[in-house]
Amino acid sequence: MFDSHENTQVINKAIEAGITHFKEKYGLNVEFTRHKLNPPDLGTDVGLYGHLVEDKDTEVFLLINYETLEVVTVGVPEEIIQK
């Protein structure tokens, strides 16, 4: 298991990768406000929860592998990505 310093580093890297993913893939600026790190025995993913910077009512979600920084799942309202 991670110590708190390693935990913070893992989460910060995942957040940076998530922000970049939303910007490059969808042209969206997001802010992540909470996270859920899976225990190592359940996998190597972290769930990031947040909202659009310019619209705090529009929630977004990202599940990302914290070892490879590969995006597993994205949750964003469909009408936003169709613009």
N, C-alpha and C positions, 0 to 999 in steps of 0.2 A: 504494500500500500504506500501511497505517497505521504511525505510529510507536508506540512502546510505550505512551505516555500515551494516545493515541487508542484503541489496542487495549484498554487497561484500561477506559476510559470506555464503549466499545461493549459489552464483556463485562458490565460492572456493570449497565448499563441492561437488557441482555437477561436477566440473572439476576433483577433486580427484577421485570421483566415476567413471567418464568416462575414465580416464587414466587407472584405475584398471581394468575396464571392457575390454578395448581393449587388455591389457596385458594378462589377465587371459583367455579370450575367444578366442582370435586370435593370441596371442604371438606377438603383435605389440606395439611398443613404439610410442606414439602420443604426439603431443603438440597442445593444443588448443590456437588459436590466437584471436578469437573473439566469442562473444555470443549474443544471443537474448533472453531476458527474457519476457515471455508472461505476459501481464497484468493479475492480479488475476481474473478478470471477464471472461477471455478467457481460464483459466485453470492454472495448476500448473507445467508447463513445461518450460524448458530452452533449447534452441538449442545451441550446441557447435560446432564450426567450426574450423578446423585446418588441420594438415598434419602429415605425418610420420616424426619422428625425423631424420631418416637416409635418407629421400627422401622428400624434401620440395615440390616437384611437385606433390606428391600423396596426394590428399586431402581426408579428412575424415569428417564425420558429425555424431553427436549423439544428439538425442532428449531424454531428461531425466526428470522425474518428480522430482522437487526440494524438495518436501516434503518427498517422500518415497525413493528417489534415485533409483527408478526402471527405467530401460532403456526401452524406448518406441519404438524408431527406431534407426537403425544404418545405416550409409552410408559409404561404403568402396569399392574400386574396387574389383570386384569378383575374378580377377586373383590373387590378393594379398592373399585372404583368402583360396584359393584352393592350395596354395603352401604347 
